[in-house]
């Protein structure tokens, strides 16, 4: 199975970008959220927020496959 970077619906806080990155790299989403907060503070909010928004636009939304059970 190949890894695919996607924005997640489950476990998301804003758009699912950081949860998707955490899943892709097999890490805890809290780690990515803490790193993003540090980046936001160090860059003066705007550049970090701009990167997040660009990632939101570029990274595709998670493909959920729903199956119907026929009885």
The first five atom37 places (N, CA, C, CB, O) and aatype in JSON, in Angstrom:
{
  "aatype": [20, 20, 20, 20, 20, 20, 20, 20, 20, 20, 20, 20, 20, 20, 20, 20, 20, 20, 20, 20, 20, 20, 20, 20, 20, 20, 20, 20, 20, 20, 20, 20, 20, 20, 20, 20, 20, 20, 20, 20, 20, 20, 20, 20, 20, 20, 20, 20, 20, 20, 20, 20, 20, 20, 20, 20, 20, 20, 20, 20, 20, 20, 20, 20, 20, 20, 20, 20, 20, 20, 20],
  "atom_mask": [
    [1, 1, 1, 1, 1],
    [1, 1, 1, 1, 1],
    [1, 1, 1, 1, 1],
    [1, 1, 1, 1, 1],
    [1, 1, 1, 1, 1],
    [1, 1, 1, 1, 1],
    [1, 1, 1, 1, 1],
    [1, 1, 1, 1, 1],
    [1, 1, 1, 1, 1],
    [1, 1, 1, 1, 1],
    [1, 1, 1, 1, 1],
    [1, 1, 1, 1, 1],
    [1, 1, 1, 1, 1],
    [1, 1, 1, 1, 1],
    [1, 1, 1, 1, 1],
    [1, 1, 1, 1, 1],
    [1, 1, 1, 1, 1],
    [1, 1, 1, 1, 1],
    [1, 1, 1, 1, 1],
    [1, 1, 1, 1, 1],
    [1, 1, 1, 1, 1],
    [1, 1, 1, 1, 1],
    [1, 1, 1, 1, 1],
    [1, 1, 1, 1, 1],
    [1, 1, 1, 1, 1],
    [1, 1, 1, 1, 1],
    [1, 1, 1, 1, 1],
    [1, 1, 1, 1, 1],
    [1, 1, 1, 1, 1],
    [1, 1, 1, 1, 1],
    [1, 1, 1, 1, 1],
    [1, 1, 1, 1, 1],
    [1, 1, 1, 1, 1],
    [1, 1, 1, 1, 1],
    [1, 1, 1, 1, 1],
    [1, 1, 1, 1, 1],
    [1, 1, 1, 1, 1],
    [1, 1, 1, 1, 1],
    [1, 1, 1, 1, 1],
    [1, 1, 1, 1, 1],
    [1, 1, 1, 1, 1],
    [1, 1, 1, 1, 1],
    [1, 1, 1, 1, 1],
    [1, 1, 1, 1, 1],
    [1, 1, 1, 1, 1],
    [1, 1, 1, 1, 1],
    [1, 1, 1, 1, 1],
    [1, 1, 1, 1, 1],
    [1, 1, 1, 1, 1],
    [1, 1, 1, 1, 1],
    [1, 1, 1, 1, 1],
    [1, 1, 1, 1, 1],
    [1, 1, 1, 1, 1],
    [1, 1, 1, 1, 1],
    [1, 1, 1, 1, 1],
    [1, 1, 1, 1, 1],
    [1, 1, 1, 1, 1],
    [1, 1, 1, 1, 1],
    [1, 1, 1, 1, 1],
    [1, 1, 1, 1, 1],
    [1, 1, 1, 1, 1],
    [1, 1, 1, 1, 1],
    [1, 1, 1, 1, 1],
    [1, 1, 1, 1, 1],
    [1, 1, 1, 1, 1],
    [1, 1, 1, 1, 1],
    [1, 1, 1, 1, 1],
    [1, 1, 1, 1, 1],
    [1, 1, 1, 1, 1],
    [1, 1, 1, 1, 1],
    [1, 1, 1, 1, 1]
  ],
  "atom_positions": [
    [[0.84, -1.17, 0.0], [0.0, 0.0, 0.0], [0.89, 1.24, 0.0], [-0.96, -0.01, 1.21], [1.8, 1.36, 0.81]],
    [[0.62, 2.17, -0.9], [1.42, 3.37, -0.99], [0.87, 4.45, -0.07], [1.47, 3.88, -2.44], [-0.33, 4.53, 0.19]],
    [[1.78, 5.27, 0.43], [1.38, 6.38, 1.28], [0.82, 7.49, 0.41], [2.58, 6.9, 2.14], [1.3, 7.74, -0.7]],
    [[-0.21, 8.15, 0.92], [-0.81, 9.24, 0.19], [-1.07, 10.38, 1.17], [-2.12, 8.79, -0.52], [-1.69, 10.18, 2.21]],
    [[-0.61, 11.57, 0.84], [-0.82, 12.74, 1.69], [-2.2, 13.3, 1.41], [0.28, 13.82, 1.46], [-2.5, 13.72, 0.3]],
    [[-3.04, 13.31, 2.44], [-4.41, 13.81, 2.33], [-4.77, 14.6, 3.58], [-5.4, 12.64, 2.11], [-4.23, 14.35, 4.65]],
    [[-5.7, 15.55, 3.42], [-6.26, 16.24, 4.58], [-7.3, 15.32, 5.2], [-6.88, 17.63, 4.19], [-8.18, 14.83, 4.5]],
    [[-7.22, 15.1, 6.49], [-8.11, 14.16, 7.15], [-9.37, 14.84, 7.69], [-7.38, 13.48, 8.28], [-9.33, 15.99, 8.13]],
    [[-10.46, 14.12, 7.65], [-11.71, 14.58, 8.25], [-11.72, 14.25, 9.74], [-12.93, 13.95, 7.54], [-12.13, 15.07, 10.57]],
    [[-11.27, 13.05, 10.06], [-11.27, 12.6, 11.45], [-10.03, 13.13, 12.16], [-11.33, 11.05, 11.53], [-8.91, 12.96, 11.67]],
    [[-10.21, 13.78, 13.3], [-9.1, 14.29, 14.07], [-8.62, 15.66, 13.63], [-7.98, 13.34, 13.99], [-7.58, 16.13, 14.09]],
    [[-9.36, 16.29, 12.77], [-8.94, 17.62, 12.3], [-9.36, 18.69, 13.29], [-9.53, 17.91, 10.91], [-10.31, 18.51, 14.05]],
    [[-8.64, 19.81, 13.26], [-9.0, 20.95, 14.09], [-9.52, 22.07, 13.19], [-7.79, 21.43, 14.93], [-10.58, 22.64, 13.45]],
    [[-8.78, 22.39, 12.14], [-9.23, 23.42, 11.2], [-9.55, 22.79, 9.85], [-8.16, 24.54, 11.04], [-10.72, 22.65, 9.49]],
    [[-8.53, 22.4, 9.11], [-8.76, 21.85, 7.77], [-8.24, 20.44, 7.61], [-8.11, 22.74, 6.74], [-8.44, 19.82, 6.56]],
    [[-7.58, 19.9, 8.62], [-7.06, 18.54, 8.54], [-5.67, 18.42, 7.95], [-7.99, 17.73, 7.75], [-5.18, 17.31, 7.73]],
    [[-5.02, 19.56, 7.68], [-3.69, 19.54, 7.08], [-2.68, 18.89, 8.01], [-3.23, 20.97, 6.72], [-1.95, 17.98, 7.6]],
    [[-2.63, 19.33, 9.26], [-1.64, 18.8, 10.19], [-1.94, 17.35, 10.57], [-1.58, 19.66, 11.45], [-1.01, 16.56, 10.76]],
    [[-3.21, 16.99, 10.68], [-3.56, 15.6, 10.96], [-3.15, 14.71, 9.79], [-5.08, 15.47, 11.23], [-2.7, 13.58, 10.0]],
    [[-3.29, 15.21, 8.57], [-2.87, 14.46, 7.39], [-1.36, 14.29, 7.33], [-3.36, 15.16, 6.14], [-0.87, 13.21, 6.99]],
    [[-0.63, 15.35, 7.66], [0.83, 15.25, 7.7], [1.28, 14.25, 8.76], [1.46, 16.62, 7.98], [2.2, 13.46, 8.53]],
    [[0.63, 14.28, 9.92], [0.98, 13.36, 11.0], [0.73, 11.92, 10.58], [0.19, 13.69, 12.27], [1.55, 11.04, 10.86]],
    [[-0.37, 11.67, 9.91], [-0.66, 10.31, 9.45], [0.35, 9.87, 8.39], [-2.09, 10.23, 8.88], [0.8, 8.73, 8.4]],
    [[0.7, 10.78, 7.5], [1.65, 10.46, 6.43], [3.02, 10.07, 6.99], [1.8, 11.66, 5.48], [3.66, 9.14, 6.5]],
    [[3.46, 10.79, 8.03], [4.76, 10.52, 8.63], [4.68, 9.59, 9.85], [5.41, 11.82, 9.03], [5.67, 9.42, 10.55]],
    [[3.53, 8.99, 10.11], [3.31, 8.07, 11.23], [3.73, 8.69, 12.57], [4.08, 6.77, 11.0], [4.47, 8.09, 13.34]],
    [[3.24, 9.89, 12.82], [3.53, 10.61, 14.06], [2.24, 11.05, 14.72], [4.44, 11.83, 13.78], [1.15, 10.93, 14.16]],
    [[2.38, 11.56, 15.93], [1.24, 12.08, 16.69], [0.87, 13.47, 16.13], [1.57, 12.16, 18.22], [1.75, 14.3, 15.95]],
    [[-0.41, 13.73, 15.87], [-0.81, 15.04, 15.36], [-0.45, 16.19, 16.31], [-2.3, 15.06, 15.11], [-0.22, 17.32, 15.86]],
    [[-0.39, 15.92, 17.6], [-0.03, 16.97, 18.57], [1.37, 17.5, 18.28], [-0.12, 16.44, 20.02], [1.62, 18.7, 18.42]],
    [[2.28, 16.63, 17.89], [3.64, 17.04, 17.55], [3.62, 18.05, 16.4], [4.51, 15.82, 17.18], [4.31, 19.08, 16.46]],
    [[2.85, 17.76, 15.37], [2.77, 18.67, 14.22], [2.09, 19.97, 14.6], [2.03, 18.01, 13.07], [2.45, 21.03, 14.09]],
    [[1.11, 19.91, 15.49], [0.43, 21.14, 15.93], [1.38, 22.02, 16.74], [-0.81, 20.8, 16.76], [1.37, 23.24, 16.58]],
    [[2.18, 21.41, 17.61], [3.15, 22.18, 18.39], [4.2, 22.82, 17.48], [3.82, 21.29, 19.43], [4.56, 23.98, 17.66]],
    [[4.69, 22.06, 16.52], [5.68, 22.59, 15.57], [5.08, 23.75, 14.78], [6.17, 21.48, 14.61], [5.75, 24.75, 14.55]],
    [[3.83, 23.62, 14.37], [3.2, 24.7, 13.6], [3.01, 25.95, 14.45], [1.84, 24.24, 13.05], [3.14, 27.06, 13.94]],
    [[2.71, 25.79, 15.73], [2.58, 26.95, 16.62], [3.92, 27.67, 16.75], [2.06, 26.53, 18.02], [3.98, 28.9, 16.72]],
    [[4.99, 26.9, 16.91], [6.33, 27.49, 17.0], [6.66, 28.23, 15.7], [7.4, 26.39, 17.29], [7.19, 29.34, 15.74]],
    [[6.35, 27.63, 14.56], [6.61, 28.28, 13.27], [5.8, 29.57, 13.15], [6.27, 27.33, 12.1], [6.31, 30.59, 12.68]],
    [[4.54, 29.53, 13.58], [3.7, 30.73, 13.53], [4.3, 31.85, 14.38], [2.28, 30.42, 14.02], [4.34, 33.0, 13.95]],
    [[4.77, 31.51, 15.57], [5.35, 32.52, 16.46], [6.66, 33.07, 15.88], [5.61, 31.93, 17.85], [6.87, 34.28, 15.87]],
    [[7.52, 32.18, 15.4], [8.83, 32.61, 14.89], [8.74, 33.41, 13.6], [9.7, 31.41, 14.67], [9.59, 34.27, 13.35]],
    [[7.74, 33.15, 12.78], [7.62, 33.86, 11.5], [6.73, 35.08, 11.58], [7.1, 32.92, 10.44], [6.54, 35.78, 10.58]],
    [[6.17, 35.35, 12.75], [5.31, 36.52, 12.87], [3.91, 36.27, 12.33], [5.92, 37.68, 12.16], [3.3, 37.18, 11.77]],
    [[3.4, 35.1, 12.5], [2.04, 34.66, 12.15], [1.79, 34.59, 10.64], [1.04, 35.59, 12.77], [1.47, 33.52, 10.14]],
    [[1.92, 35.69, 9.91], [1.49, 35.71, 8.52], [2.15, 34.68, 7.62], [1.74, 37.06, 7.96], [1.44, 33.94, 6.93]],
    [[3.49, 34.57, 7.58], [4.08, 33.57, 6.66], [3.67, 32.14, 7.0], [5.6, 33.68, 6.69], [3.41, 31.34, 6.1]],
    [[3.61, 31.8, 8.29], [3.19, 30.46, 8.68], [1.74, 30.19, 8.33], [3.4, 30.25, 10.17], [1.39, 29.1, 7.87]],
    [[0.89, 31.19, 8.55], [-0.53, 31.06, 8.2], [-0.71, 30.94, 6.69], [-1.34, 32.26, 8.74], [-1.57, 30.2, 6.22]],
    [[0.11, 31.66, 5.95], [0.05, 31.57, 4.49], [0.45, 30.18, 4.01], [0.97, 32.63, 3.85], [-0.17, 29.62, 3.11]],
    [[1.5, 29.61, 4.62], [1.9, 28.23, 4.28], [0.78, 27.24, 4.56], [3.17, 27.84, 5.06], [0.52, 26.35, 3.76]],
    [[0.12, 27.39, 5.7], [-0.98, 26.5, 6.06], [-2.11, 26.63, 5.02], [-1.51, 26.83, 7.49], [-2.66, 25.62, 4.57]],
    [[-2.45, 27.86, 4.66], [-3.52, 28.08, 3.69], [-3.17, 27.48, 2.33], [-3.81, 29.58, 3.55], [-4.03, 26.89, 1.67]],
    [[-1.92, 27.62, 1.92], [-1.49, 27.03, 0.64], [-1.58, 25.5, 0.71], [-0.04, 27.46, 0.3], [-2.02, 24.86, -0.24]],
    [[-1.14, 24.93, 1.85], [-1.24, 23.48, 2.02], [-2.7, 23.04, 1.98], [-0.59, 23.04, 3.34], [-3.02, 21.99, 1.42]],
    [[-3.59, 23.85, 2.57], [-5.02, 23.56, 2.58], [-5.53, 23.47, 1.14], [-5.79, 24.65, 3.37], [-6.36, 22.62, 0.82]],
    [[-5.05, 24.35, 0.28], [-5.5, 24.36, -1.11], [-4.88, 23.23, -1.94], [-5.16, 25.7, -1.75], [-5.53, 22.68, -2.83]],
    [[-3.62, 22.88, -1.65], [-2.9, 21.91, -2.48], [-3.17, 20.46, -2.08], [-1.42, 22.17, -2.38], [-3.36, 19.61, -2.95]],
    [[-3.2, 20.18, -0.79], [-3.37, 18.8, -0.33], [-4.82, 18.38, -0.51], [-2.93, 18.65, 1.17], [-5.72, 19.05, -0.01]],
    [[-5.06, 17.29, -1.22], [-6.45, 16.87, -1.47], [-7.13, 16.34, -0.2], [-6.48, 15.79, -2.55], [-6.48, 15.85, 0.72]],
    [[-8.44, 16.47, -0.2], [-9.25, 15.97, 0.91], [-9.26, 14.45, 0.9], [-10.7, 16.53, 0.83], [-9.17, 13.82, -0.16]],
    [[-9.36, 13.87, 2.07], [-9.37, 12.42, 2.23], [-10.51, 11.8, 1.43], [-9.49, 12.04, 3.72], [-11.64, 12.29, 1.47]],
    [[-10.2, 10.74, 0.71], [-11.21, 10.0, -0.05], [-11.83, 8.95, 0.86], [-10.6, 9.34, -1.32], [-11.16, 7.99, 1.25]],
    [[-13.07, 9.13, 1.2], [-13.75, 8.15, 2.05], [-14.61, 7.27, 1.17], [-14.61, 8.86, 3.15], [-15.38, 7.75, 0.34]],
    [[-14.47, 5.98, 1.37], [-15.26, 5.02, 0.61], [-16.36, 4.5, 1.52], [-14.37, 3.85, 0.06], [-16.09, 3.83, 2.53]],
    [[-17.58, 4.8, 1.17], [-18.7, 4.31, 1.95], [-19.35, 3.17, 1.19], [-19.72, 5.45, 2.26], [-19.62, 3.26, -0.01]],
    [[-19.59, 2.12, 1.92], [-20.18, 0.94, 1.32], [-21.59, 0.76, 1.84], [-19.33, -0.31, 1.61], [-21.86, 0.99, 3.02]],
    [[-22.48, 0.36, 0.98], [-23.85, 0.07, 1.37], [-23.99, -1.43, 1.61], [-24.85, 0.56, 0.28], [-23.61, -2.25, 0.77]],
    [[-24.55, -1.77, 2.75], [-24.76, -3.18, 3.07], [-26.14, -3.57, 2.55], [-24.63, -3.45, 4.62], [-27.16, -2.97, 2.91]],
    [[-26.15, -4.58, 1.73], [-27.41, -5.08, 1.17], [-27.81, -6.33, 1.94], [-27.27, -5.39, -0.37], [-27.05, -7.3, 2.05]],
    [[-29.01, -6.29, 2.48], [-29.48, -7.43, 3.27], [-30.44, -8.27, 2.49], [-30.13, -6.98, 4.54], [-30.93, -9.28, 3.0]]
  ]
}
